Amino acid sequence: MLQPVIDGSNRGGDRIAAHVVQLVVRGRLGPSLRAALSDFAVDETVDETDGRRTRVTGRVADQAMLLGLLEMLGDLGVEVVSVNRVADSGHAP
């Protein structure tokens, strides 16, 4: 099983408050990656113009955790289309 490196450690010294982010990635995420993202809500959508997209939404503790998540996705060849901060509506998968 994949183990994401999203430990929330403060590697850069620039501490930011926890917040909820939504990443949009191109395509579908397989079962192993979905399991690795168990702390996040994962929703697939289909756009007739852009094809299949997956939204990954959840709380990140700080910038280091967000960067670790992006690094993990990049290492796995997942194309990140956008990263957005979203309103906190009690996101817990």
Biopython code that builds the backbone (N, CA, C, O; Angstrom):
import numpy as np
from Bio.PDB.StructureBuilder import StructureBuilder

atoms = [
    (1, "MET", "N", (0.835, -1.174, 0.000)),
    (1, "MET", "CA", (0.000, 0.000, 0.000)),
    (1, "MET", "C", (0.879, 1.236, 0.000)),
    (1, "MET", "O", (1.921, 1.248, 0.657)),
    (2, "LEU", "N", (0.485, 2.276, -0.721)),
    (2, "LEU", "CA", (1.222, 3.527, -0.759)),
    (2, "LEU", "C", (1.123, 4.253, 0.569)),
    (2, "LEU", "O", (0.057, 4.279, 1.185)),
    (3, "GLN", "N", (2.199, 4.832, 1.007)),
    (3, "GLN", "CA", (2.212, 5.630, 2.222)),
    (3, "GLN", "C", (2.608, 7.051, 1.843)),
    (3, "GLN", "O", (3.777, 7.295, 1.545)),
    (4, "PRO", "N", (1.674, 7.991, 1.845)),
    (4, "PRO", "CA", (2.018, 9.349, 1.442)),
    (4, "PRO", "C", (2.929, 10.021, 2.459)),
    (4, "PRO", "O", (2.846, 9.768, 3.661)),
    (5, "VAL", "N", (3.792, 10.875, 1.950)),
    (5, "VAL", "CA", (4.670, 11.644, 2.816)),
    (5, "VAL", "C", (4.007, 13.001, 3.012)),
    (5, "VAL", "O", (4.411, 14.003, 2.422)),
    (6, "ILE", "N", (2.982, 13.007, 3.852)),
    (6, "ILE", "CA", (2.262, 14.242, 4.134)),
    (6, "ILE", "C", (2.161, 14.373, 5.645)),
    (6, "ILE", "O", (1.073, 14.362, 6.221)),
    (7, "ASP", "N", (3.327, 14.498, 6.268)),
    (7, "ASP", "CA", (3.404, 14.438, 7.719)),
    (7, "ASP", "C", (3.087, 15.751, 8.418)),
    (7, "ASP", "O", (2.917, 15.767, 9.637)),
    (8, "GLY", "N", (3.004, 16.854, 7.677)),
    (8, "GLY", "CA", (2.680, 18.124, 8.296)),
    (8, "GLY", "C", (3.847, 18.766, 9.026)),
    (8, "GLY", "O", (3.657, 19.767, 9.718)),
    (9, "SER", "N", (5.044, 18.221, 8.894)),
    (9, "SER", "CA", (6.192, 18.825, 9.564)),
    (9, "SER", "C", (6.471, 20.198, 8.953)),
    (9, "SER", "O", (6.162, 20.444, 7.787)),
    (10, "ASN", "N", (7.034, 21.051, 9.723)),
    (10, "ASN", "CA", (7.288, 22.413, 9.279)),
    (10, "ASN", "C", (8.702, 22.508, 8.720)),
    (10, "ASN", "O", (9.594, 23.036, 9.384)),
    (11, "ARG", "N", (8.917, 22.005, 7.510)),
    (11, "ARG", "CA", (10.244, 21.952, 6.915)),
    (11, "ARG", "C", (10.804, 23.329, 6.582)),
    (11, "ARG", "O", (11.997, 23.571, 6.764)),
    (12, "GLY", "N", (9.964, 24.225, 6.101)),
    (12, "GLY", "CA", (10.457, 25.512, 5.627)),
    (12, "GLY", "C", (10.437, 26.609, 6.666)),
    (12, "GLY", "O", (10.975, 27.688, 6.415)),
    (13, "GLY", "N", (9.846, 26.384, 7.811)),
    (13, "GLY", "CA", (9.788, 27.401, 8.833)),
    (13, "GLY", "C", (8.663, 28.401, 8.648)),
    (13, "GLY", "O", (8.445, 29.239, 9.523)),
    (14, "ASP", "N", (7.942, 28.341, 7.536)),
    (14, "ASP", "CA", (6.840, 29.260, 7.269)),
    (14, "ASP", "C", (5.535, 28.607, 7.672)),
    (14, "ASP", "O", (4.841, 28.025, 6.839)),
    (15, "ARG", "N", (5.210, 28.700, 8.917)),
    (15, "ARG", "CA", (4.021, 28.046, 9.468)),
    (15, "ARG", "C", (2.771, 28.794, 9.016)),
    (15, "ARG", "O", (2.690, 30.014, 9.162)),
    (16, "ILE", "N", (1.808, 28.078, 8.474)),
    (16, "ILE", "CA", (0.515, 28.657, 8.144)),
    (16, "ILE", "C", (-0.542, 27.868, 8.898)),
    (16, "ILE", "O", (-0.322, 26.716, 9.271)),
    (17, "ALA", "N", (-1.670, 28.486, 9.116)),
    (17, "ALA", "CA", (-2.749, 27.827, 9.846)),
    (17, "ALA", "C", (-3.352, 26.713, 9.009)),
    (17, "ALA", "O", (-3.319, 26.748, 7.779)),
    (18, "ALA", "N", (-3.906, 25.720, 9.702)),
    (18, "ALA", "CA", (-4.584, 24.630, 9.006)),
    (18, "ALA", "C", (-5.755, 25.197, 8.216)),
    (18, "ALA", "O", (-6.425, 26.130, 8.660)),
    (19, "HIS", "N", (-5.993, 24.627, 7.048)),
    (19, "HIS", "CA", (-7.125, 25.027, 6.238)),
    (19, "HIS", "C", (-7.517, 23.887, 5.307)),
    (19, "HIS", "O", (-6.799, 22.895, 5.178)),
    (20, "VAL", "N", (-8.654, 24.043, 4.669)),
    (20, "VAL", "CA", (-9.161, 23.016, 3.763)),
    (20, "VAL", "C", (-8.786, 23.394, 2.336)),
    (20, "VAL", "O", (-8.978, 24.531, 1.907)),
    (21, "VAL", "N", (-8.250, 22.422, 1.614)),
    (21, "VAL", "CA", (-7.884, 22.645, 0.213)),
    (21, "VAL", "C", (-8.611, 21.640, -0.669)),
    (21, "VAL", "O", (-9.005, 20.560, -0.228)),
    (22, "GLN", "N", (-8.776, 22.028, -1.927)),
    (22, "GLN", "CA", (-9.322, 21.121, -2.925)),
    (22, "GLN", "C", (-8.349, 21.084, -4.095)),
    (22, "GLN", "O", (-8.065, 22.100, -4.729)),
    (23, "LEU", "N", (-7.846, 19.882, -4.363)),
    (23, "LEU", "CA", (-6.980, 19.668, -5.507)),
    (23, "LEU", "C", (-7.825, 19.035, -6.594)),
    (23, "LEU", "O", (-8.624, 18.138, -6.323)),
    (24, "VAL", "N", (-7.654, 19.496, -7.820)),
    (24, "VAL", "CA", (-8.314, 18.875, -8.955)),
    (24, "VAL", "C", (-7.215, 18.224, -9.777)),
    (24, "VAL", "O", (-6.239, 18.874, -10.152)),
    (25, "VAL", "N", (-7.380, 16.924, -10.057)),
    (25, "VAL", "CA", (-6.388, 16.194, -10.836)),
    (25, "VAL", "C", (-7.050, 15.615, -12.072)),
    (25, "VAL", "O", (-8.253, 15.352, -12.084)),
    (26, "ARG", "N", (-6.252, 15.421, -13.108)),
    (26, "ARG", "CA", (-6.765, 14.854, -14.355)),
    (26, "ARG", "C", (-6.880, 13.338, -14.203)),
    (26, "ARG", "O", (-5.960, 12.684, -13.713)),
    (27, "GLY", "N", (-8.010, 12.791, -14.625)),
    (27, "GLY", "CA", (-8.202, 11.346, -14.631)),
    (27, "GLY", "C", (-8.769, 10.809, -13.329)),
    (27, "GLY", "O", (-9.313, 11.543, -12.504)),
    (28, "ARG", "N", (-8.621, 9.498, -13.176)),
    (28, "ARG", "CA", (-9.135, 8.780, -12.001)),
    (28, "ARG", "C", (-7.981, 8.370, -11.109)),
    (28, "ARG", "O", (-6.846, 8.218, -11.562)),
    (29, "LEU", "N", (-8.290, 8.194, -9.829)),
    (29, "LEU", "CA", (-7.292, 7.691, -8.887)),
    (29, "LEU", "C", (-7.611, 6.233, -8.590)),
    (29, "LEU", "O", (-8.763, 5.881, -8.338)),
    (30, "GLY", "N", (-6.591, 5.392, -8.622)),
    (30, "GLY", "CA", (-6.776, 3.973, -8.355)),
    (30, "GLY", "C", (-7.018, 3.695, -6.878)),
    (30, "GLY", "O", (-6.880, 4.586, -6.041)),
    (31, "PRO", "N", (-7.378, 2.455, -6.562)),
    (31, "PRO", "CA", (-7.711, 2.078, -5.188)),
    (31, "PRO", "C", (-6.573, 2.299, -4.188)),
    (31, "PRO", "O", (-6.831, 2.709, -3.056)),
    (32, "SER", "N", (-5.336, 2.041, -4.574)),
    (32, "SER", "CA", (-4.205, 2.226, -3.649)),
    (32, "SER", "C", (-4.016, 3.688, -3.298)),
    (32, "SER", "O", (-3.775, 4.024, -2.138)),
    (33, "LEU", "N", (-4.123, 4.564, -4.295)),
    (33, "LEU", "CA", (-3.959, 5.986, -4.037)),
    (33, "LEU", "C", (-5.136, 6.531, -3.242)),
    (33, "LEU", "O", (-4.952, 7.372, -2.362)),
    (34, "ARG", "N", (-6.341, 6.061, -3.542)),
    (34, "ARG", "CA", (-7.510, 6.459, -2.747)),
    (34, "ARG", "C", (-7.323, 6.057, -1.279)),
    (34, "ARG", "O", (-7.667, 6.818, -0.375)),
    (35, "ALA", "N", (-6.781, 4.867, -1.049)),
    (35, "ALA", "CA", (-6.540, 4.400, 0.320)),
    (35, "ALA", "C", (-5.501, 5.280, 1.011)),
    (35, "ALA", "O", (-5.629, 5.584, 2.197)),
    (36, "ALA", "N", (-4.472, 5.686, 0.269)),
    (36, "ALA", "CA", (-3.445, 6.555, 0.834)),
    (36, "ALA", "C", (-4.001, 7.933, 1.174)),
    (36, "ALA", "O", (-3.454, 8.637, 2.024)),
    (37, "LEU", "N", (-5.079, 8.312, 0.514)),
    (37, "LEU", "CA", (-5.722, 9.610, 0.745)),
    (37, "LEU", "C", (-6.973, 9.470, 1.603)),
    (37, "LEU", "O", (-7.927, 10.230, 1.441)),
    (38, "SER", "N", (-6.970, 8.518, 2.499)),
    (38, "SER", "CA", (-8.175, 8.218, 3.286)),
    (38, "SER", "C", (-8.627, 9.379, 4.175)),
    (38, "SER", "O", (-9.780, 9.406, 4.605)),
    (39, "ASP", "N", (-7.740, 10.335, 4.456)),
    (39, "ASP", "CA", (-8.128, 11.505, 5.250)),
    (39, "ASP", "C", (-8.783, 12.589, 4.402)),
    (39, "ASP", "O", (-9.174, 13.634, 4.922)),
    (40, "PHE", "N", (-8.904, 12.345, 3.104)),
    (40, "PHE", "CA", (-9.465, 13.314, 2.173)),
    (40, "PHE", "C", (-10.710, 12.754, 1.499)),
    (40, "PHE", "O", (-10.842, 11.543, 1.320)),
    (41, "ALA", "N", (-11.624, 13.650, 1.127)),
    (41, "ALA", "CA", (-12.776, 13.250, 0.317)),
    (41, "ALA", "C", (-12.309, 13.210, -1.137)),
    (41, "ALA", "O", (-11.639, 14.135, -1.597)),
    (42, "VAL", "N", (-12.657, 12.145, -1.863)),
    (42, "VAL", "CA", (-12.258, 11.987, -3.259)),
    (42, "VAL", "C", (-13.524, 11.807, -4.090)),
    (42, "VAL", "O", (-14.282, 10.857, -3.896)),
    (43, "ASP", "N", (-13.741, 12.748, -5.031)),
    (43, "ASP", "CA", (-14.938, 12.727, -5.871)),
    (43, "ASP", "C", (-14.549, 12.840, -7.329)),
    (43, "ASP", "O", (-13.756, 13.706, -7.702)),
    (44, "GLU", "N", (-15.107, 11.963, -8.161)),
    (44, "GLU", "CA", (-14.834, 12.009, -9.595)),
    (44, "GLU", "C", (-15.937, 12.763, -10.310)),
    (44, "GLU", "O", (-17.110, 12.684, -9.944)),
    (45, "THR", "N", (-15.533, 13.505, -11.348)),
    (45, "THR", "CA", (-16.490, 14.206, -12.195)),
    (45, "THR", "C", (-16.099, 13.973, -13.646)),
    (45, "THR", "O", (-14.955, 13.637, -13.949)),
    (46, "VAL", "N", (-17.059, 14.155, -14.531)),
    (46, "VAL", "CA", (-16.774, 14.067, -15.960)),
    (46, "VAL", "C", (-17.255, 15.355, -16.603)),
    (46, "VAL", "O", (-18.414, 15.744, -16.465)),
    (47, "ASP", "N", (-16.346, 16.005, -17.306)),
    (47, "ASP", "CA", (-16.655, 17.223, -18.038)),
    (47, "ASP", "C", (-16.554, 16.884, -19.517)),
    (47, "ASP", "O", (-15.549, 16.328, -19.960)),
    (48, "GLU", "N", (-17.581, 17.210, -20.278)),
    (48, "GLU", "CA", (-17.582, 16.853, -21.705)),
    (48, "GLU", "C", (-16.438, 17.512, -22.456)),
    (48, "GLU", "O", (-15.971, 16.977, -23.462)),
    (49, "THR", "N", (-15.983, 18.654, -21.990)),
    (49, "THR", "CA", (-14.892, 19.362, -22.648)),
    (49, "THR", "C", (-13.529, 18.850, -22.201)),
    (49, "THR", "O", (-12.647, 18.609, -23.026)),
    (50, "ASP", "N", (-13.361, 18.682, -20.878)),
    (50, "ASP", "CA", (-12.046, 18.353, -20.325)),
    (50, "ASP", "C", (-11.853, 16.901, -19.945)),
    (50, "ASP", "O", (-10.746, 16.512, -19.574)),
    (51, "GLY", "N", (-12.886, 16.090, -20.023)),
    (51, "GLY", "CA", (-12.759, 14.689, -19.643)),
    (51, "GLY", "C", (-12.914, 14.469, -18.154)),
    (51, "GLY", "O", (-13.478, 15.303, -17.446)),
    (52, "ARG", "N", (-12.412, 13.342, -17.687)),
    (52, "ARG", "CA", (-12.578, 12.960, -16.278)),
    (52, "ARG", "C", (-11.605, 13.722, -15.389)),
    (52, "ARG", "O", (-10.417, 13.850, -15.688)),
    (53, "ARG", "N", (-12.151, 14.220, -14.289)),
    (53, "ARG", "CA", (-11.357, 14.915, -13.274)),
    (53, "ARG", "C", (-11.698, 14.323, -11.921)),
    (53, "ARG", "O", (-12.792, 13.792, -11.731)),
    (54, "THR", "N", (-10.778, 14.410, -10.991)),
    (54, "THR", "CA", (-11.012, 13.955, -9.623)),
    (54, "THR", "C", (-10.700, 15.105, -8.681)),
    (54, "THR", "O", (-9.652, 15.742, -8.781)),
    (55, "ARG", "N", (-11.632, 15.362, -7.759)),
    (55, "ARG", "CA", (-11.424, 16.383, -6.725)),
    (55, "ARG", "C", (-11.000, 15.693, -5.440)),
    (55, "ARG", "O", (-11.642, 14.742, -4.996)),
    (56, "VAL", "N", (-9.923, 16.174, -4.849)),
    (56, "VAL", "CA", (-9.415, 15.665, -3.577)),
    (56, "VAL", "C", (-9.519, 16.827, -2.586)),
    (56, "VAL", "O", (-8.833, 17.838, -2.736)),
    (57, "THR", "N", (-10.379, 16.680, -1.574)),
    (57, "THR", "CA", (-10.660, 17.780, -0.659)),
    (57, "THR", "C", (-10.403, 17.341, 0.778)),
    (57, "THR", "O", (-10.827, 16.264, 1.196)),
    (58, "GLY", "N", (-9.709, 18.184, 1.520)),
    (58, "GLY", "CA", (-9.473, 17.870, 2.921)),
    (58, "GLY", "C", (-8.626, 18.904, 3.610)),
    (58, "GLY", "O", (-8.119, 19.837, 2.988)),
    (59, "ARG", "N", (-8.479, 18.726, 4.906)),
    (59, "ARG", "CA", (-7.724, 19.659, 5.747)),
    (59, "ARG", "C", (-6.236, 19.350, 5.673)),
    (59, "ARG", "O", (-5.819, 18.197, 5.783)),
    (60, "VAL", "N", (-5.448, 20.395, 5.484)),
    (60, "VAL", "CA", (-3.988, 20.277, 5.575)),
    (60, "VAL", "C", (-3.542, 21.092, 6.787)),
    (60, "VAL", "O", (-4.046, 22.188, 7.032)),
    (61, "ALA", "N", (-2.602, 20.548, 7.531)),
    (61, "ALA", "CA", (-2.159, 21.180, 8.770)),
    (61, "ALA", "C", (-1.330, 22.430, 8.516)),
    (61, "ALA", "O", (-1.392, 23.399, 9.272)),
    (62, "ASP", "N", (-0.554, 22.393, 7.441)),
    (62, "ASP", "CA", (0.330, 23.527, 7.141)),
    (62, "ASP", "C", (0.837, 23.384, 5.711)),
    (62, "ASP", "O", (0.490, 22.441, 4.999)),
    (63, "GLN", "N", (1.667, 24.342, 5.311)),
    (63, "GLN", "CA", (2.170, 24.354, 3.943)),
    (63, "GLN", "C", (3.030, 23.125, 3.649)),
    (63, "GLN", "O", (3.000, 22.608, 2.533)),
    (64, "ALA", "N", (3.786, 22.657, 4.622)),
    (64, "ALA", "CA", (4.625, 21.475, 4.415)),
    (64, "ALA", "C", (3.772, 20.253, 4.068)),
    (64, "ALA", "O", (4.156, 19.449, 3.219)),
    (65, "MET", "N", (2.630, 20.114, 4.715)),
    (65, "MET", "CA", (1.745, 18.985, 4.420)),
    (65, "MET", "C", (1.192, 19.093, 3.003)),
    (65, "MET", "O", (1.116, 18.100, 2.280)),
    (66, "LEU", "N", (0.802, 20.319, 2.610)),
    (66, "LEU", "CA", (0.299, 20.525, 1.250)),
    (66, "LEU", "C", (1.385, 20.213, 0.224)),
    (66, "LEU", "O", (1.123, 19.545, -0.776)),
    (67, "LEU", "N", (2.602, 20.694, 0.468)),
    (67, "LEU", "CA", (3.698, 20.423, -0.464)),
    (67, "LEU", "C", (4.024, 18.934, -0.528)),
    (67, "LEU", "O", (4.352, 18.419, -1.597)),
    (68, "GLY", "N", (3.938, 18.242, 0.600)),
    (68, "GLY", "CA", (4.170, 16.794, 0.610)),
    (68, "GLY", "C", (3.123, 16.058, -0.206)),
    (68, "GLY", "O", (3.443, 15.106, -0.918)),
    (69, "LEU", "N", (1.881, 16.491, -0.108)),
    (69, "LEU", "CA", (0.799, 15.889, -0.891)),
    (69, "LEU", "C", (1.034, 16.116, -2.384)),
    (69, "LEU", "O", (0.897, 15.191, -3.185)),
    (70, "LEU", "N", (1.384, 17.336, -2.751)),
    (70, "LEU", "CA", (1.657, 17.643, -4.162)),
    (70, "LEU", "C", (2.855, 16.861, -4.685)),
    (70, "LEU", "O", (2.849, 16.390, -5.822)),
    (71, "GLU", "N", (3.878, 16.727, -3.852)),
    (71, "GLU", "CA", (5.066, 15.963, -4.248)),
    (71, "GLU", "C", (4.714, 14.491, -4.476)),
    (71, "GLU", "O", (5.161, 13.885, -5.451)),
    (72, "MET", "N", (3.912, 13.920, -3.575)),
    (72, "MET", "CA", (3.513, 12.529, -3.711)),
    (72, "MET", "C", (2.757, 12.319, -5.027)),
    (72, "MET", "O", (3.033, 11.373, -5.765)),
    (73, "LEU", "N", (1.805, 13.206, -5.312)),
    (73, "LEU", "CA", (1.025, 13.078, -6.547)),
    (73, "LEU", "C", (1.928, 13.212, -7.772)),
    (73, "LEU", "O", (1.791, 12.453, -8.731)),
    (74, "GLY", "N", (2.840, 14.166, -7.740)),
    (74, "GLY", "CA", (3.772, 14.345, -8.851)),
    (74, "GLY", "C", (4.657, 13.132, -9.058)),
    (74, "GLY", "O", (4.882, 12.715, -10.194)),
    (75, "ASP", "N", (5.163, 12.559, -7.968)),
    (75, "ASP", "CA", (6.012, 11.366, -8.062)),
    (75, "ASP", "C", (5.271, 10.191, -8.677)),
    (75, "ASP", "O", (5.882, 9.321, -9.298)),
    (76, "LEU", "N", (3.949, 10.165, -8.505)),
    (76, "LEU", "CA", (3.139, 9.080, -9.051)),
    (76, "LEU", "C", (2.612, 9.396, -10.455)),
    (76, "LEU", "O", (1.860, 8.610, -11.031)),
    (77, "GLY", "N", (3.005, 10.534, -10.994)),
    (77, "GLY", "CA", (2.597, 10.888, -12.353)),
    (77, "GLY", "C", (1.175, 11.403, -12.460)),
    (77, "GLY", "O", (0.586, 11.391, -13.541)),
    (78, "VAL", "N", (0.617, 11.856, -11.339)),
    (78, "VAL", "CA", (-0.743, 12.397, -11.352)),
    (78, "VAL", "C", (-0.646, 13.879, -11.707)),
    (78, "VAL", "O", (0.075, 14.635, -11.057)),
    (79, "GLU", "N", (-1.380, 14.286, -12.747)),
    (79, "GLU", "CA", (-1.366, 15.680, -13.180)),
    (79, "GLU", "C", (-2.333, 16.503, -12.334)),
    (79, "GLU", "O", (-3.543, 16.279, -12.363)),
    (80, "VAL", "N", (-1.788, 17.453, -11.585)),
    (80, "VAL", "CA", (-2.609, 18.346, -10.768)),
    (80, "VAL", "C", (-3.028, 19.516, -11.652)),
    (80, "VAL", "O", (-2.183, 20.217, -12.209)),
    (81, "VAL", "N", (-4.340, 19.719, -11.775)),
    (81, "VAL", "CA", (-4.888, 20.781, -12.616)),
    (81, "VAL", "C", (-5.009, 22.081, -11.826)),
    (81, "VAL", "O", (-4.716, 23.157, -12.348)),
    (82, "SER", "N", (-5.442, 21.983, -10.570)),
    (82, "SER", "CA", (-5.568, 23.190, -9.746)),
    (82, "SER", "C", (-5.512, 22.832, -8.265)),
    (82, "SER", "O", (-5.788, 21.704, -7.858)),
    (83, "VAL", "N", (-5.144, 23.839, -7.477)),
    (83, "VAL", "CA", (-5.138, 23.734, -6.014)),
    (83, "VAL", "C", (-5.849, 24.986, -5.501)),
    (83, "VAL", "O", (-5.459, 26.107, -5.826)),
    (84, "ASN", "N", (-6.893, 24.785, -4.698)),
    (84, "ASN", "CA", (-7.678, 25.903, -4.211)),
    (84, "ASN", "C", (-7.995, 25.752, -2.746)),
    (84, "ASN", "O", (-8.283, 24.652, -2.272)),
    (85, "ARG", "N", (-7.943, 26.854, -2.027)),
    (85, "ARG", "CA", (-8.404, 26.878, -0.644)),
    (85, "ARG", "C", (-9.923, 26.990, -0.687)),
    (85, "ARG", "O", (-10.464, 27.792, -1.449)),
    (86, "VAL", "N", (-10.607, 26.200, 0.116)),
    (86, "VAL", "CA", (-12.070, 26.214, 0.127)),
    (86, "VAL", "C", (-12.577, 26.443, 1.550)),
    (86, "VAL", "O", (-11.850, 26.246, 2.524)),
    (87, "ALA", "N", (-13.828, 26.857, 1.648)),
    (87, "ALA", "CA", (-14.429, 27.095, 2.953)),
    (87, "ALA", "C", (-14.475, 25.792, 3.748)),
    (87, "ALA", "O", (-14.752, 24.725, 3.200)),
    (88, "ASP", "N", (-14.204, 25.895, 5.030)),
    (88, "ASP", "CA", (-14.246, 24.736, 5.909)),
    (88, "ASP", "C", (-15.684, 24.425, 6.277)),
    (88, "ASP", "O", (-16.328, 25.179, 7.007)),
    (89, "SER", "N", (-16.180, 23.313, 5.769)),
    (89, "SER", "CA", (-17.548, 22.899, 6.083)),
    (89, "SER", "C", (-17.522, 21.572, 6.831)),
    (89, "SER", "O", (-18.366, 20.703, 6.613)),
    (90, "GLY", "N", (-16.537, 21.430, 7.719)),
    (90, "GLY", "CA", (-16.415, 20.204, 8.511)),
    (90, "GLY", "C", (-15.965, 19.028, 7.691)),
    (90, "GLY", "O", (-16.433, 17.911, 7.915)),
    (91, "HIS", "N", (-15.054, 19.241, 6.727)),
    (91, "HIS", "CA", (-14.596, 18.161, 5.857)),
    (91, "HIS", "C", (-13.907, 17.063, 6.638)),
    (91, "HIS", "O", (-12.806, 17.234, 7.161)),
    (92, "ALA", "N", (-14.568, 15.959, 6.701)),
    (92, "ALA", "CA", (-13.995, 14.728, 7.227)),
    (92, "ALA", "C", (-14.601, 13.619, 6.429)),
    (92, "ALA", "O", (-15.816, 13.426, 6.480)),
    (93, "PRO", "N", (-13.801, 12.871, 5.686)),
    (93, "PRO", "CA", (-14.371, 11.835, 4.814)),
    (93, "PRO", "C", (-15.112, 10.771, 5.585)),
    (93, "PRO", "O", (-15.645, 9.835, 4.990)),
]
sb = StructureBuilder()
sb.init_structure("model")
sb.init_model(0)
sb.init_chain("A")
sb.init_seg("    ")
for serial, (resi, resn, name, xyz) in enumerate(atoms, 1):
    if name == "N":
        sb.init_residue(resn, " ", resi, " ")
    sb.init_atom(name, np.array(xyz, "f"), 0.0, 1.0, " ", f" {name:<3s}", serial, name[0])
structure = sb.get_structure()
